[in-house]
Every structure is written in structure tokens, then in C-alpha cells.
Amino acid sequence: MSFPLLTATAALPALGAVATAAVPAARRTAAKWLALLVSLGTVALAITVLVRFDPGGARYQLTESHSWIRDFGVRYELGVDGIGVALIALTAVLIPFIILAGWHDADPLETGNRRWRPTQGFFALILAVEAMVLISFEATDVFLFYIFFEAMLIPMYFLIGGFGDRAHAQGEEAAATQRSYAAVKFLLYNLVGGLIMLAAVIGLYVVAGNFSLQQIAEARASGSLHMATSTERWLFLGFFFAFAVKAPLWPLHTWLPNAMQESTAPVAVLITAVVDKVGTFAMLRFCLGLFPEASRWATPVILVLALISIVYGALLAVGQRDIKRLVAYASISHFGFIILGIFAMTSQGQSGATLYMVNHGISTAALMLVAGFLISRRGSRLIADYGGVQKVAPVLAGTFLIGGLATLSLPGLAPFVSEFLVLVGTFTRYPVIGIIATLGIVLAALYTLVLYQRTMTGPVKPEVSTMPDLRVREVLVVAPLIVLLIFLGVYPKPVTNIVNPAVKHTMSDVQKKDPKPEVEAAK
């Protein structure tokens, strides 16, 4: 029996979460170091998965399959394709930076009365989310996926509601109220989506008799499984609704700005760079893989919703006064690009969408974490409270600028390649939608450069005149992310080589081929 590598990759942070939570409250520093070491161990396992994965091999590799709930046909089945491998690597790499960035975010808080914040609980919850996200990327049994798709909401609820942002102008009591509102809104939106998906999961079992992706695919290929058109479309809508909430897609996005605004910067990164990727990943694996006809049927409406997300998110980002809400609306716009690429039904679009998931995770992490360092120094999220920061903290300002330029997809930085592929892939099949989507790039340049101008340039405000520059720990968080943004911007081939074969399988699932060019290349 081979070593269960995929199980180990998800089990290590899960066990680390339990061990971190068990550290005595008086030994906060030990809990931090334990969480960091566990996250680095998970990186090592993720790298092993990456090395052992063969892009030219079988669709699902490193597979594990064991009987779980025999009476209902539920199995513990894991396997990864190129898309899953890329997102496992992204998740594992980001978590150590999230932990380092949040090193002091759960330290004891002094207010009128001394409030004890359970430091070890904060880091344990982060590791718990990591474990659930990783197994979501690995699960090839629909029921197994559903359990962890929903279970990750619980630790996220406590991270948002229990460890919120301290930069609140209205005092701790008002801040606690806002955090509770954001956490409950996050939970309710996602629970409603999950309940609708549960009905679809049950419907899938009634039709197929099992939950295994591979068995269902084999049954459809052999002709032994046939879904009525109306049944397939209803099941697709049940799955897609839950994934659109998680993604988030307009008009199911409204929980995200509140959640990111009230969270600490590392938790905000965990939401949008890690957890939300499960939604777009699941669209590729489950919506297109299980319901190809329904995916083609729903494509025109989904493309319109994605286009609205792109423009709407970017327009609202332009008008924001709160730094975190600006990044949240920018992410809604970016997720619109990802979903546009998925449902453009072209290999360029889907490759670009997958690459965008990775690049958006890195660029958002870089921008939001530097913004968090900035906010913690000034104690305010409002853009108007800053000015002239580049004169007193040039390293902070420089890293903030690079993160912002990556967000607007500047050529030479990682998001540019993915956004370009999405637009090319969309234009070849839906030229009008592709042209309108480019408006998102123009608006991204506007909100990013205006944000930088108002916070970093101009006269130095008295409140920021003594602001310290980035410390060693903070540089260790930001510098590797910037290196990744530049490396993948110049040389994206390592990621595209892994995801392209998986994209071909997805295109085959939905029985789509790339449109032929109007002008053939000269031979």
C-alpha cells in the first residue's frame, strides 16, 4: 500500500490545529511557532504532491479510495488533477505568510477591562481552514467534498467574528457589533448556498446511485447513466448557486465587503485568496464535469453575470473610502474575470481562469497584507487619514505599489498573463463580451493609482510623520510574494504546464472545441 500523500497533506494542518489549540494560554509564543512549523511542513508535503504529479499522466493521480458509508455509496475518495495541484500549492504557500503577518493580531487586547484573546485559538482556526480547503481540492467523492465545503464555514465564522480588525473609529463595543454582523452575514449566505447544494447532491445520488466523480463519468461514457435534460439543469443550478455564493459572483457577493472589512488583514487574505477559490475550482470540477449539457445551456446568463461582476466591482472599488472595502470590491471584479474564463468554454479562457486563481491569490495577499501593516500603524482603514507615507516609510510604500500594480494587471507581473488569456479566450467566442470586459482593466488602473496617490504621495500628514517602515518579520512576509509575482509574470510556464492537460479534459467533458481562427497562420 502506497503512502497516502493527499490524506497526509490535509491531515497535518488538521492535527496541527488540535495541537495548537491545546497549548496552554500562557504560552502564546509557543502556539505561534507550532502553527508556523506545521504550515511549513504542509508546504513540504504540497511540494511533494507537485513533484510526484505527472501532467502527462492520468487525469486524477495520487488517488486514494476507501469505503466510508457503504449503505449510501459514500466513499473516501481523493485524487488531484493539474488544477487541484496548482491550488493546493497556492494554499500551502500562502498559509505561512498569513500566520507570520498575523503574529500579533490575537495578542491580549487592552480596553477598559482587560480582555483575553485566545491566541492559540486564532492560529488553530487558520490551520483548520487550511486542512478543509486542501481536502476540498482533493476530494473526488461529491459527498466528501460537500462535507468540507460546508465545514470550513465554522472556523471562518469565528475568525471573522472573534478576531476582527482593531482599527475601528467607533470603539471596541461598536467594532464587536460590526464583526458579529459580518460573521453572521458570511455564515448565512454560505449556509443557504450549501443547503441548496445539499438538495442537488441528494438528487445526484438518486439519479446516479453513487457520489464518485470517476464512476459517474464512466457510467455516462458507457451510456449506462442518462440524465433527463430538465433534471441535469436543476442539479446544475443547485451546485452552481452554492459555488457562486462562495466565489462570490454578483448578485450573491454582498457578504464579502463586510467580511473583509471587519477581519484582520491575514483573515481577509484567507477569505479571498484561499477559501473563495474553492467556489471557482468547484465550478470547473463539478459543474462542468457532472453537468456538461446544463453548463452549455447556462453559459450565456453566467457570462452576463460575470461581466456585471467585473464592471460593478471595479466601479464600486473606485468610490470606496475604506482600504479593505476597496480591495474587497476589486476582488469581486477579479472573480468575475475568473468565472468569465471558465464559462467562455475555450482552452485559453479556462487556462487563464485557473492561472488567475493562483495569481489573484498571490497579488491579493501581497496588497492586503501590506495594507494591514499600514492600517496597524495608523489605526485607521480610511484612505483620507493617510498622505505622504512614501516619504517616511519608503519600503512599505514600494511594496504597496507593487501589490497595487499587480492588482491592475501590469505587464510583467503575474496577473497580466492570466487576465490576457481570459480576455483572448472570451473574445474568440464572445467578442462583444470580451470587449466590454476590458473596461475592468481601465477601472482597475483608476482605483489602484488613486489609492496609491491618496495614501502614499503628497504632504506628510502629522499622524503618519512618525510611522515606522516595514520590520524584518513584515519584509519576510511580503518579499517572497513580490518575487512570485515577478517570476510568474515573466515565466508562467511552470503553472500552465500543470493546468493545461486538466483544462483539455474539462473541455472534453463539455464537448467544446476552440473556435478556428478566421485567418490561418502562414506555414
N, C-alpha and C positions, 0 to 999 in steps of 0.2 A: 504493500500500500504506500503510495507516494505521500510526501509531506503535504498537508492541507494548507497551502500557502495563502490562498484567499481568505480562509477562515482565520488564520493567524493574523493577517493584516488588519482585519476588523476586530479580532478578539483582543489584541494588545492594547489599543486605546480603551476598550471596554473594561478590561481588568485594571488598567491604569486609573480609570475614573474611580473604581471602587477603592483602590489603594490610596489614591489622593484624598478621597472623602474621609478615609479612616485615619488620616494623620491628625494628631491632637491639635486643637485650636491654637495652642500656644506656640506651635512650631510652624508658623505660616511660611517661612522661607523654605523649609524642607518640602512643604507641599508644592511650592512653585517649582523647585528644582526637580522633584519627582515627575511632575506633569511635563516639564520640558524634556527630560530624558526619555519619557515614554513616547512623546511626539517625535523625537529624533529616531527612536527605534522603529516607529511606524514608517518614517521616511526610508529607512534602510530596507524594510520589507517591501515598500512600494517600488523602490528601485529594483529589487529582486524580481518583482512581478514584471516590471518594464523590460528587464534584461531577458527574462525567460519567455516573454511573449514574442511570437513569430508572426509578423504582419502578413506573410505569405501563406500561413498555415490555415487551420480550420477556423471557422467563424468564431466559435466560442472555445476558449482554451483555458487550461489550468482548472478544468471542471471538477466539481465535487457533487455527488448525488447520494442522498441517503433518505430512506423512508422516514416520514415525520408523523403526519396524521393520516394513517393508512385509510381509514373509513371515508375520508373526504378527498382522497387523492392528492393530499398536500405533501410535497417533498422539500427537503432542504437541498436545493439545487443552486449551485454557484457556477459562474463562468464569465469570462470577460472577452469582449471584442476590442478593437482598437479605440473606439470612442470611450468605453469604460476605463481602459488602461490610462488614457490621457487624463481623464477626470479624477481617477484615483491618485495619480501623480500630483495633479494640481492640489487636491485636498490635503494630501500628506505634506506637501511642501509648505502650504500656507499656515498650517496649524502652529508650528514652532514660532513663526513670526507673530501670529496672533497672541500666543502666550507671552512672548517677550514684550510685545507692545502693551499688553495689559498687566504687566508685572506689579504695578501699584494700584490698579483700578479697584481692587477689592480689599485694600488695606482698611483698618479701622477708621471710621468716619467720626470726626468731632463735630457735634452740633450742640444745642443747648444741653442735651443729655448725651452721655457717651453711647453711641450706637455701635454695636459689634457687627461687622460684616464678615460672614464666614468665608475667609479667603480660600480655604481648601475646597469649599463648595463651588466657587466660581470656576476654578480650573478643572475640577472634576466634571462639571457640566459641559465644559468645552470639549473634553475628551469623550464624553458620552455622545455628544452630537457628532463628533468625528467618526466614531465607531458606526453609528447608524447611517450616516451618509455613505461611508465606504461599502457597507453591506448592501445598500440600495443600488450602488453602481455594479455590484457583483451578482445580485440575485437574478436567476433565470426562471424562478417559480413566481408566478404573479401574486399568489397569496403571501409568500415570504416577503416579496417587495412591499406589498401593501402594509404589512405589519410595521416595518421600519420606516416607511414613508410617513405613517401617522405617528409612530412613537417618538420621532425626533422633535415633534411639536412640544412635548412636555419639557425637556431641558431648555429648549429655546424660550418657552414661556417664562421660566424662572430667570433666565439670563437677562431678558428684557425687563421684566417686572421687578426683579430683586436686585439687579446690579446696573442701574441706569446711569446716565450721564450726570455728573455733578455740576456741570456748567448750566445752571438754571437760575434765571434772573428773579424768579418769584419765591425763592426759598425752598427748603427741603420738603415741607409738607405739600406744597403745590407740585413739586417735582415728583413726589411719590404718587400723587393722584394721576399725573400725566403718564408716568411709567405704567401704572396699573391699567389705564385706558388703552395705551398702545399694546400692552401684552395681551389683554383680553381681546382686542380687535384682531390681532395677529392670530390668536388661537381660534376664535370663532370663524373667521374667514376660511382658514385652512381645514377646520373640522367639518364645515359644511361641504367643502370640496371633497374631503375624504369620505364622508358619508355617501355622497352621490357616487363616488368611485366604488365604494363597497357594494352598492346595488349592482353596478356594472360587473364587478368581479364575480358576484354570485351568478349573474346572468351568463357570464362567460363559462362558468363551471357547468351550468345547466345545458348549455349548447355543446361544449367540448368534452365534458366529463373529466377534465383534469385542469391543472393550472400551469403545466410545463410549457414554456415557450417553444422548446425544441419539438416536443411531442405534437403540439398544435400545428406547428409549421409542417411537420412530416405528414400529419393527417390531411392537411389542406392540399399538400403537393400530390398525395396519392389519390385524392378525391373521396376519401372516406369521411371527411368532415366538410359539410357545406352549411354556410350561414345564409339565412334569408337576408336580402338586401336591407329591409327595414330593421331587422334585428341587429345586423352589423352596425348600422348607422346609430342606433340608440346606444349600443355598447360603446362605440367610439366617443359619443358625446359625453357619456359618463366618465370615461377615462380622461378625455381632453379637458373637461371642466376642472377637474382636480389639479391637473398639471398647469393649466392656465392661471389658476389662483396662485400656485407655488411659484410660477415663473418670474414675475407676475405680468399678465397681459391685460391691457385696457379692455373692459372697464372693471376688471377684478383686482386692480392694483392698489386700491386706496389704503390698504393696511401697511404698505411698505414705507411711505414717508414718515408715518408716525413711529413705526418700529425703529427705523434707523435714527430718527431724531432723538428718541429717548434712550437709546442704547449707548453704551460706551463705544468708542471707535472700533476696538477689536471685535466686539459683538456685532456691530454694524457690518464689518467685513465678513464675519462668519455668516451673516444672513445672506448678503447679496453675492458674495464671491464663492460661497460653498453650498449652502442649503438651497438657494434658489436654482442652482444648476441641476438639481435633481429633477425639477419640473421640465426643463428643456431636454435633458437627457432622456427622460421617460417618453417624451413625445416621439423621439426617434425610435427607441427600443420597443415601446408598447403600442402607441397609436399607429405608427406606420407599419410595424411588424405584424400586429394582430389584425388590423382592420384596414387593409390596403384600399379596398373599394371606397369605404367611407372616408378615408383620408383624401382621396382624389375628389370625392363629392364635396367635402367641406373646404377644400383649398381656397376657392375664391373669397369666401367670407373670412377665413382666417388671415389671408393676405391683407384684406382691408383693415382688420383689427390690428394686425402687426404694424401696418402703415400709420394708423392713428396713434399707436403707442409711440412710434418713432417721433412723429411731429409734436404730438401733445406733450410727451415727456420733456422734449427739448424746449418747447415754448415755456412750460412752467418752470423749468430749470433757470431760464433767463430771468424770470421775475422773482426768484427767491431771495430772501434776506438772511436766511439761516444756511450756514455752510453745509450742514449734514442733509438738510432737505434738498439742497441743490444737487448733491451727489446722488441722493435717492431718485430724484426725477431724471437725472442723467442716466441712471441705471435702467429705469423703465424704458427710456428711449433705446438703450443698447440691447435690452432683451427683445425689443421689437425687431431689431436687426437680426438677432439670432433666430427668432421664430419665422421671420421673412425668409431667411436662408433655408430653414428646414422645409418649409412648405412651397418653396419655389420649385421643388422637385427636379433639381438639376444637381449634378455631381459637384460643380463649383459652389453652388449655394450651400449644399449640405456640408461640404468640406470647410467652407468658410464659416458656417454656423458653429461647427464643432471647434474649429480653431478659435473662434470668437469667445466661446465659453472659457477656454483656457486663458486667452489674452485679457478678456474682461476681468477675470478673477485676479490676475496679477496687477493690472493697471488700477483697478478699483482699490485693491489692497494698498498699493503704494500711495495713492491720493488720499484715501480716507485715514490711513494711519498717520501720515504727516499732518493732515488736518486735525487729527486727535491730539497730536503733540502740541500743535499751535493752540488749540482750544484749552488744553490743560494749563498752559502758561498764562493765558489771559483771563480764563474763567468765563468766556462768553462764546456762544455759537454765532452771534450776529456779525455779518460782514461789515456793517457800519462801525463796529467797535475796533477795527484794525486800520492800519495805514503805516507805510514806511517800514514794514518788517524786514525787508531785504537789507536795510542799512544796519540793523542791529543783530540780525540772525541770518547771514547770507547762505549758510549751508541748508538751513531749514527752508528758506525761500527757493533755493535752487532745486532741491528735491521736490518741493511742492510744484514748481514749474514743470519739471519732467513728468510728474504724475498727471498734471493737467494736460500737457501736450499729448500724452498717451491717450487720455480720455477723448480728445478731439481727433484721434487717429492721424497724427502727424506722420508722414512718410519717414521710414527709418525706425519707428517704434512699433512694437508687436501688433497692436490693434489695427493698424493700417492695412496689413496684408489680409486679415480676416474680413474686415469691412469691405475691402475691394472685391474679394471673392464673392461675398454675399451679393453685392450690387451687380457684378458681372453675371452671376448665376441667375439672378432675378431678371435682369434686362433681357437675357437671351430668350426667355419665355414670356415675360410680362413687362415689356418695355416702358409702358406708362407708369406702372408702379415703381419700377426701378428708378425712373427719372424723378418722381416725387420724393422717393426715399432719400435722395441725395440732399434734400433740404435739411435733413437731420445733421449732416456734416457741417453745413453752414451755421446752423444754430449752435452746434457743439463748440465751434470756434468762438462764437459770441459769448456764451455763458462762461466758458473756461477763461478766456482772456480778460473779460470784465471782472471775474472773481479774482484773478491774479492782480489786476491793476488796482482794485479797491483795497485789497488786503496787504499787498507787498510793496507797492510803489507809493510815491507821493511823500508829503511831510510825515515825519515820525510823530505819531500820537504819544502824548505823555504816558499813557497807560502801557505802551509797549516799549518805551525807551530803555527799560532795564531787562527786557526779555532775553533769557539765555538762548544760545544756539543749541543745536542737537547734541545730546550727550552720547557717550560711547555706545550704550545699550541701544539708543534710538537709531544711531547710524548702522549698527549691526542688523536692525530690523529693515531699514529702508534700502541700504546699498545693494544687497543681493536682488531685491525686487527690481531695482533700476537696471542692474546688469542683465536680468532675464528679459526685461522689456526691450533692451537694445539688441541682445543676442537673437531673440525670436523675431525682432523686426527686420534684422539683416539676413537671418538664416532660419526660416521657419520649417525647413525640410525635415528635421527630426520629428516634428509633430505630424506634419502632413503625411509622411511615410507610414505612420502608425494608423492614422484615421482613414486614409483613402480607401483601403480594402474594405473596411467596415461600411463606408458610405456606398460602395458598389453593391454590397449585399442589401442595404436598405433600398437603394434604387431598384434592385431586382424584386424586392418584396412588393413594392407599389407598382411594379411593371411600367416603369418610366425610363425613357432614354433621353439623353441630352439632345436638344434641338440641333439640327445640322446648320452650320454657318451658311449665311447667304452667299458668301464668296469663298470658294475653296482656296486653301493655301497653295502657293506655287510649289511644284515638286522639283 
